[in-house]
Amino acid sequence: MHRMRRFVIRSQTLCAMPRFRQTTSRPHASSLLTSTPQWPQSRPRSHKLIPAPRLLVTLTALLTVLFILFVPHPSLRPTVRSSTLHGQFAAGPSAEIARAAPRRLSYNSRNFTLDNVRIRMVSGSLHYFRTVPSQWPRLLRYARAMGLNAIETYVPWNLHEQSPGNFRFAGILDLRQFLEHAYRQNLLVLLRPGPYICSEWDLGGLPPYLLAHDSMRLRSMHPKYIGAVERYFDELAHQIAPYIGKPIVALQLENEFGAYGVDDPNYMHWLLRAWRKRSFPSHSLMFFTSDNGGPGTVSRGSPFSANVLKTINLEVNVIEKVAMLKRIQPYAPPMIAEFWTGWFDHWGERHHVRNATDVASNINLVLNHAHASINLYMFFGGTNFGYMAGANIAENRTYLATTTSYDYDAFVTEYADVRKEKFKTAQKVIRNFWHSLNNQEMVNATLEPLPGSPFMSAYAGTVLFTESISLYDVLDIVTDNHLYSRYPLTMEEVGSGYGFIMYRCVLDGPPPAGSNIRILQISGVRDFAYVLADGIMLRTIDRNRQFESDGQTLKRIHLPAETHQLDIIVENRGRVNYGKYIHDRKGILGNVTLDGHILEQFENFAFSFPQDHPLLPDTHGNKTISKLRDSMSGVNAHPPLATRSSPPTFFRGEMSINPGSQEAFGGEFPGTHCRVFGRGVLWVNGFNVGRFHTGVAGPQRSLFVPGALLREGRNEFMVLHMNMHLTRDPPKLQLFEQPDFGSPS
């Protein structure tokens, strides 16, 4: 079945009758998951020629030529850095960095050298954006104490540039400050800026605004993609230039491109040229790639000769895979860019853990038998705050959303405490390795006492929600974008990246004669839909369960015949971040039919709620929370009790922290783990902690709240509860000293 493309009318014309025009058709949603990447076709646009005087035409043509000659393409213009939007730029480099001489990492066929001194890289992954800035020094001290001489971090393009040209590098995104802390701990940095990073991160770190273009081909030489990457690289190069060689010594091109399923050496070569032409001294950087799999995958992901280092990712079979890498690349020392120390979780799975002894044994094989350098992925996992958790498509094409926690069973827990057995066992192997090389500096680092636990006494108890309000009552407050269209628009077409989108359609036609129900069917739900008739919750539809048992017929939803207003709220649970299915647009991609007829004329309400981090000043998110708070003021949460038919509802409660508590814990409050049953999103003092599916899917049954988000006096906890029918009483939030990941695998 095909349907026509849509003409959009923005909400500023709400008083006018919406007009629609037909353009081009697109495939039915059932054909969107295919065995090979399907690039959407461009949308043809019709133009109406308006007659004009000859002189005007001549002048217009002349001005057009001058514009083309003298005004550069937007993607080539330098980015204007302004502190007026989000206050997003941090301070410049410290005097210590400015005075320091840059160091250069290079290699020959056997060894890496740092300023011509032989070195073995023993690194660990620590992503600055998966924790709060106050924890960066502690985590970096842990890394040094374990015996690491380097750390690796991705750079999430989608957080740094959520809309075209508006960059943020402050607060939790202050990359420069993170690099300063790494330098002070005498740690080298392996920077992995993408543009694609995977990392179980929404869309692999690519900004979703890219998917608003019909013809977009991500990770390719598509002009719109390349133009956006140029703009991102311009800004990132400005941010990192003072830190090249102090401490950034290596930069990765793309990530796991060999597994993408597209053979495009031109794109990879373009990325190398793009970095080398930037104004900072890129000649002093070592460039590398990182790939999984066998020789074909590694070569496809790194179509370079000796000027770019090939590295591999693995968990087991160390000796065999390192030998394979040496055969492909005899001119360079082997390096494992990702040695997987644990694994991430999907909702609906069991929590993954990896035996400490097995991990240490394989680290020993890498260092002492394969004689390779290593990066431990992850050293510290952290949290996928907000809506940033990604997703995967399984071999059977099942959609698997990643949990909010990215603990990864790493050496350091999500809440910045060492996982003692795992940490100590690996530390001993690394210490012995440095001892065998007579590197007393690194041996001494592993003998330093560890920083005290930040979690000696976490907050525990219960937060009662005393105020509530229906989503319908605050729709005007939380709506980011409101558009009319003939058919449902995707989230990206509406101009929203994350959260939810609601489709509203007024049903005017009569039901079939003699029937008291109407049959509703929805095609192409991405990812989870809540269907409401005149404000009453009727049913939910999962992306993985859109069809009846025959696998062909779309689920039938029974609407009361008298239904006047149909609302379909679709939750974006994270874009696919790996492989050939990453063009993962959200919302409704297919048709909505009623009694077999395609519905037309929709209102599209997109609401991400507070996506911006409150660690950045003057964010839209804080303003939204403030308006929600005012709307809920004095509205009691208890009557009436939630029922199966209740619409999505906001709940608010408070917890008080006594004065002096901060000093008692060394200048920062301890964090806490919290649990609220059902499905929804949690904000703490305006910070979007993330999604919860407690009692619905598992394995994650609690969300970690960093102590940096708490404060003396009153602390606000706000929840958007999506499926009220799963609770008998008003929801409450329970605080625990320990996380709850369910039973391990």
Number of C-alpha atoms within 10 A of each C-alpha: 10 12 16 15 18 20 16 20 19 15 16 9 11 12 7 9 8 17 12 16 11 11 15 14 14 16 14 15 17 15 9 17 14 11 9 10 17 14 12 15 13 11 14 8 7 7 6 5 6 5 7 8 7 9 9 10 11 11 11 12 12 11 11 11 12 11 12 10 9 8 11 11 10 13 19 13 12 13 16 10 14 13 12 9 14 18 17 22 21 17 10 12 17 12 8 10 18 13 8 13 10 18 18 20 21 22 17 12 12 14 20 21 16 17 12 12 10 14 17 19 22 23 28 30 24 24 22 25 23 20 23 18 19 14 17 21 16 18 22 25 22 27 28 24 23 29 27 28 21 26 26 26 17 24 21 27 23 23 20 23 19 19 16 12 18 16 26 26 23 20 21 20 25 21 22 22 22 18 23 19 17 25 20 14 17 17 23 25 26 25 20 23 21 23 26 27 26 25 19 26 25 31 28 27 26 26 22 23 19 20 23 17 16 13 15 19 20 17 21 18 16 13 12 17 18 20 16 19 20 21 19 23 20 20 21 18 16 13 18 18 18 21 21 23 23 24 28 29 24 24 23 26 26 24 25 25 29 25 19 19 15 16 17 17 17 11 17 23 14 14 21 18 11 15 21 15 11 14 11 17 15 19 12 17 21 20 24 22 25 24 26 19 14 13 16 12 18 24 18 21 28 26 18 17 10 11 10 18 23 29 26 23 23 18 16 14 10 20 15 10 20 23 14 16 21 16 11 15 18 15 16 21 22 28 27 28 27 23 24 20 26 22 18 19 25 24 20 16 18 17 22 18 17 17 12 21 13 15 21 21 13 21 26 19 17 21 19 15 12 18 18 22 21 25 25 25 26 27 30 31 27 26 27 24 23 23 23 29 28 26 27 22 18 9 7 6 13 12 21 22 23 27 30 27 27 25 29 26 25 28 32 24 19 23 26 23 20 21 15 13 13 21 19 17 18 23 21 17 20 24 22 16 18 20 15 12 12 11 12 13 11 21 22 15 19 24 14 13 10 15 13 11 14 19 18 12 13 16 19 15 12 16 20 18 22 19 20 26 22 16 17 13 13 16 14 13 17 21 18 18 18 20 22 26 22 21 27 29 27 21 31 19 19 23 19 23 29 24 23 23 31 25 23 20 19 16 17 10 8 9 18 11 6 6 9 12 16 19 17 21 20 24 19 20 24 26 23 23 24 20 25 22 19 15 16 15 21 18 17 18 19 16 17 14 15 22 18 11 10 7 10 10 11 18 18 16 18 16 19 16 15 15 17 13 14 19 22 24 23 26 24 23 25 28 33 27 27 24 19 19 22 22 22 20 22 30 28 27 23 24 23 21 15 20 15 11 12 14 18 18 19 21 24 29 25 29 24 21 23 21 26 21 22 20 17 20 15 16 19 17 20 21 14 18 20 13 14 21 19 11 16 21 14 11 15 15 22 14 9 9 13 20 16 15 16 18 24 20 21 24 26 28 21 18 15 13 15 10 11 11 15 18 10 11 15 11 11 19 25 25 25 24 22 24 23 23 21 20 20 21 22 27 22 21 19 25 24 23 25 24 25 27 24 19 16 15 16 22 23 26 21 27 27 25 24 23 21 18 19 22 18 14 11 14 16 19 20 25 25 21 22 21 25 24 15 16 15 11 13 18 24 18 22 17 23 20 18 16 19 18 18 14 12 11 9
